């Protein structure tokens, strides 16, 4: 830029006559060069020799990466340099004029195109000016917005990296007519504008010489490989973290009391939420057999939530076992009630982990003692009633016999039996509820561990 400003300043310092003379020489030079010049043929003296074209690509911006359609949209600066044998002049004959800029349509141009173009518009390059030097060297700089096909691998989305090729070559000239050489070993990234979604790690270039089946002549091309790495912060905060938090809600369904009636509703709600996120990911990914990493995480989480909802329904059936259910099997009492309840800290109402063992067993002992007292009192009551009802009262005027009070005794015994059956039924239901509660706690911890290990496994697979 400083050099250009210096040249402009020198031109402005020249006398007006000198500047007009320079313009007259440029006009005369252009007329002399174009007098017998044809832009239709290769500008070489020996038609058996190849014309060397130097290609240099500058990547200015990654405009978009369409993963679903597998198209990379990039803004490039394309520089092509070659020598035209018929556009040389003696600079001393034209007042020392070394460089002129003329429309590119006036000179022969190589038909170098992007082979893997994926655009519906087949228009050619922009008709910018070319820089013509006195020794016949032509430099043609033209900007281009290219849409190229790119094989997208989303196996590790959103921690994926992509390699997109930009292959340039002549469309009609073979390697014996136009030979392409690289101006640099890689694409120029000095003027690259950073993309918010993709980070460009490099743009190496390689020259290939391919023999196509249609022709026996070699066709050289230069392939630039754009190395892109996705910036995953956006997807972590908008797709991955919500899924992790939602997946941790699934085991809490086992902690929810069965009497609330919301255990199955919670599982179904979480499943629907994950389905929405799964559809969002599927809409942006190409419909291929390669399932992205985050998609695998969603599927695994949805499978786990489905299993937890099914187990919740099974446990609720155990919880609501009524009087018609069979008693809890002995092995279930030993394994679930006696051992697993202590491991998973499941206690009776009013108990906690700080309650001494003696006090925890005291209700059972008190219950047995109270039952013994009730039976003893019942026997004493029956004996007293029989004694009082069968024997005449001392000092009384009436005499009561046992035969007259049999019906009363039967009613008392019936009430006592009903009371004992009711207590037995309640005890049996309480045992089934405790079994269900222990199983809830067991599966809650199992699913918490599964969610944690699954999250670590998925994140650990990220490259």
Buried (B, 14 or more C-beta within 10 A) or exposed (E): EEEEEEEEEEEEEEEEEEEEEBEEBBEBBBEEBBEEBEBEEBBBEEEEEBBEBBBBBBBBBBBBBBBEEBBBBBBBBBBBBBBBEBBBBEBEEBBEBEEBEBEBEBBBBBEBBBBBBBBEEEEEBEEEBBBBBBEBBBBBBBEBBBBBBBEBBBBBBBBBBBBBBBBBBBEEBBBEBBBBEBBBEBBBBEEBEEBEBBBBEEBBBEBEEEEEEEEEEBBBBBBBBBBBBBBBEEBBEEBBEBBBEBBBBBBBBBEBEBEEEEBBEBBEBBBEBBEEBBEEBBEBBBEEEEBBBBBBBBEBBBEBBBBBBEBBEEBBEBBBBEEEBEEBEEEBBEBBBEEBBBEBEBBEEEEEEEEEEEEBEEEEEEEEEEEEEBEEEBEEEBEEBEEEBEEEEEEEEEEBEEEEBEEEBEEBEEEBEEEBEEEEBEEBBEBBBBBBBBBBBBBBEBBBEBBBEBBEEBBEEEE
